[in-house]
Amino acid sequence: MKTYDVIVIGGGPAGLAAAIAAKKEGARVLLIEREARLGGILKQCIHDGFGLIRFGEKLSGPEYVERFIDEFHQMDIECSTLTFVTNIVKQKGGFVLTAVNRQGVQEYRAASMVLATGCRERTAKQVKIHGTRPSGIFTAGAAQNFVNLMGQMPARKCVVLGSGDIGLIMARRLTLEGAKVLGVYEVKPTPSGLTRNLVQCLDDYDIPLYLSHTVTRVFGTERLEAVEIAQVDAKMTPIPGTEQTLACDTLILSVGLIPENEMAEKLDVVLDPRTKGPVCDNQFMTGVPGIFSCGNALHVNDLVDYVSESGELAGAAAAMYCRRIAGTAFYSSVPLRADASLQYLVPQKINVGPGASKAVLYFRSREILQNAVLNIAIDGKTVYEKKYRNLKPPEMERLELDFEPWNIGETSDICVNIRKEGVK
Ligand SMILES: Cc1cc2nc3c(=O)[nH]c(=O)nc-3n(C[C@H](O)[C@H](O)[C@H](O)COP(=O)(O)OP(=O)(O)OC[C@H]3O[C@@H](n4cnc5c(N)ncnc54)[C@H](O)[C@@H]3O)c2cc1C
């Protein structure tokens, strides 16, 4: 059986960055990808706006990820494409991974694994729409794949449900390709996508956005013929009497992404109900020592620049883990408690010990807040505060902190909250 220090699962931006970082740390690395080509979902994201933070340039998805693919190949990292990981089992001193490819069933051993499997899209079933099941109902990512990779137009006249970024981007893309987009309908009273996408994808193309609205029913036998739209109340329940029927041949669903964590679940990795990704420490190690997570598998990111960053941190940490495992514990960690004012906070734990407590925190506020303060208290005493002029749930925030000066110990209670400035 072939043995490595680190196996990375997933060849998207997170997995590529993780493999490169692990190799730079001297690890023997294998990257496994189920598709024929590396690049993950960015292969189909041909619009621009990627890499502004990392490279200070406006790149398309393929341009962005190609920079990592080039570096990956220059470093001669081993890679197995068209290979689907089906199982990972913990064994003494590491893990055995089972994968299927054209050569049959393969097994590999490694001391640590990085899960960089990305996320999947929520479907119509998960948003419970009544009616028939005609063709013409696509997730935004599936429609993006048809248009951008296969050169097929899936729509002539369509409705977009959900104002997430991929839905906004697809509203513009389908318009550019000649389809009529009747509107983007969002069940919440506020949009889910980034402000820049609302402006560049909807306003610039006169595509209307209807907040507090949802699709309640679909009609059609072979192909979609119409959808029923209704206004919703504060509890997001459709208001009787507000229904209207819109004739259309396509419904695009942009109703959320869910981190892909089947492998983590098989390993009994504890998942965070807020992120749907693994609970991890500031090295992005999960609760199962030796298993690391990054990118959209860890939590749904809105900017790929942060996906690559988390991959680098996880890959380097996985390589360092291999150097330390000879019988010694890695680190011990304490929980980082985010109160209800945060939608979520990653990582959820901080390592205790010299040189171990530097952290990159990613968080989202629960509500839109102007003039807010992020507060970190250790055992009830404020140790850090940062002011934010504008916090919006769709826009993830990043914060780099070193917890070492605050002398955290294994019993420390670390609490993070956000409040309006001046409110105690
Ligand atoms: C449809 C869609 C469109 C998006 N558009 C944008 C955008 O415009 N801008 C933006 O910044 N972000 C966008 N995102 C977010 C985007 O996913 C992230 O920015 C980034 O691509 C996430 O990188 P990743 O490496 O974590 O995941 P991915 O890019 O999804 O890569 C994960 C990889 O893991 C592989 N994999 C999964 N399971 C297995 C397995 N069992 N065995 C082997 N391989 C496996 C997959 O094939 C895939 O290649 C989009 C996401 C989706 C789903």
The ligand as a Gaussian input file, in Angstrom:
#p B3LYP/6-31G(d) Opt

LIG

0 1
 C      -21.733000      26.637000      -8.126000
 C      -20.780000      27.471000      -7.343000
 C      -20.352000      28.722000      -7.861000
 C      -19.489000      29.526000      -7.114000
 N      -19.115000      30.764000      -7.594000
 C      -18.230000      31.504000      -6.876000
 C      -17.790000      32.766000      -7.318000
 O      -18.241000      33.235000      -8.341000
 N      -16.862000      33.459000      -6.586000
 C      -16.339000      32.963000      -5.416000
 O      -15.457000      33.587000      -4.778000
 N      -16.774000      31.784000      -4.962000
 C      -17.700000      31.054000      -5.657000
 N      -18.147000      29.885000      -5.171000
 C      -17.632000      29.486000      -3.919000
 C      -16.481000      28.567000      -4.262000
 O      -16.950000      27.265000      -4.025000
 C      -15.277000      28.832000      -3.450000
 O      -14.829000      30.157000      -3.677000
 C      -14.145000      27.847000      -3.769000
 O      -14.211000      27.311000      -5.066000
 C      -14.188000      26.731000      -2.786000
 O      -13.024000      25.989000      -2.945000
 P      -12.892000      24.558000      -2.342000
 O      -11.565000      24.066000      -2.785000
 O      -13.213000      24.592000      -0.898000
 O      -14.072000      23.727000      -3.038000
 P      -14.328000      23.303000      -4.558000
 O      -13.852000      24.334000      -5.505000
 O      -15.762000      22.927000      -4.600000
 O      -13.418000      21.993000      -4.714000
 C      -13.691000      20.791000      -4.035000
 C      -13.144000      19.649000      -4.865000
 O      -13.237000      18.453000      -4.120000
 C      -13.555000      17.394000      -5.003000
 N      -14.138000      16.300000      -4.217000
 C      -15.229000      16.353000      -3.393000
 N      -15.485000      15.145000      -2.846000
 C      -14.531000      14.305000      -3.309000
 C      -14.265000      12.909000      -3.112000
 N      -15.022000      12.165000      -2.309000
 N      -13.204000      12.351000      -3.758000
 C      -12.414000      13.114000      -4.566000
 N      -12.635000      14.430000      -4.790000
 C      -13.662000      15.025000      -4.172000
 C      -14.531000      18.044000      -5.976000
 O      -14.632000      17.339000      -7.188000
 C      -13.926000      19.437000      -6.148000
 O      -13.043000      19.504000      -7.250000
 C      -19.026000      29.070000      -5.879000
 C      -19.466000      27.828000      -5.364000
 C      -20.337000      27.038000      -6.087000
 C      -20.810000      25.710000      -5.495000

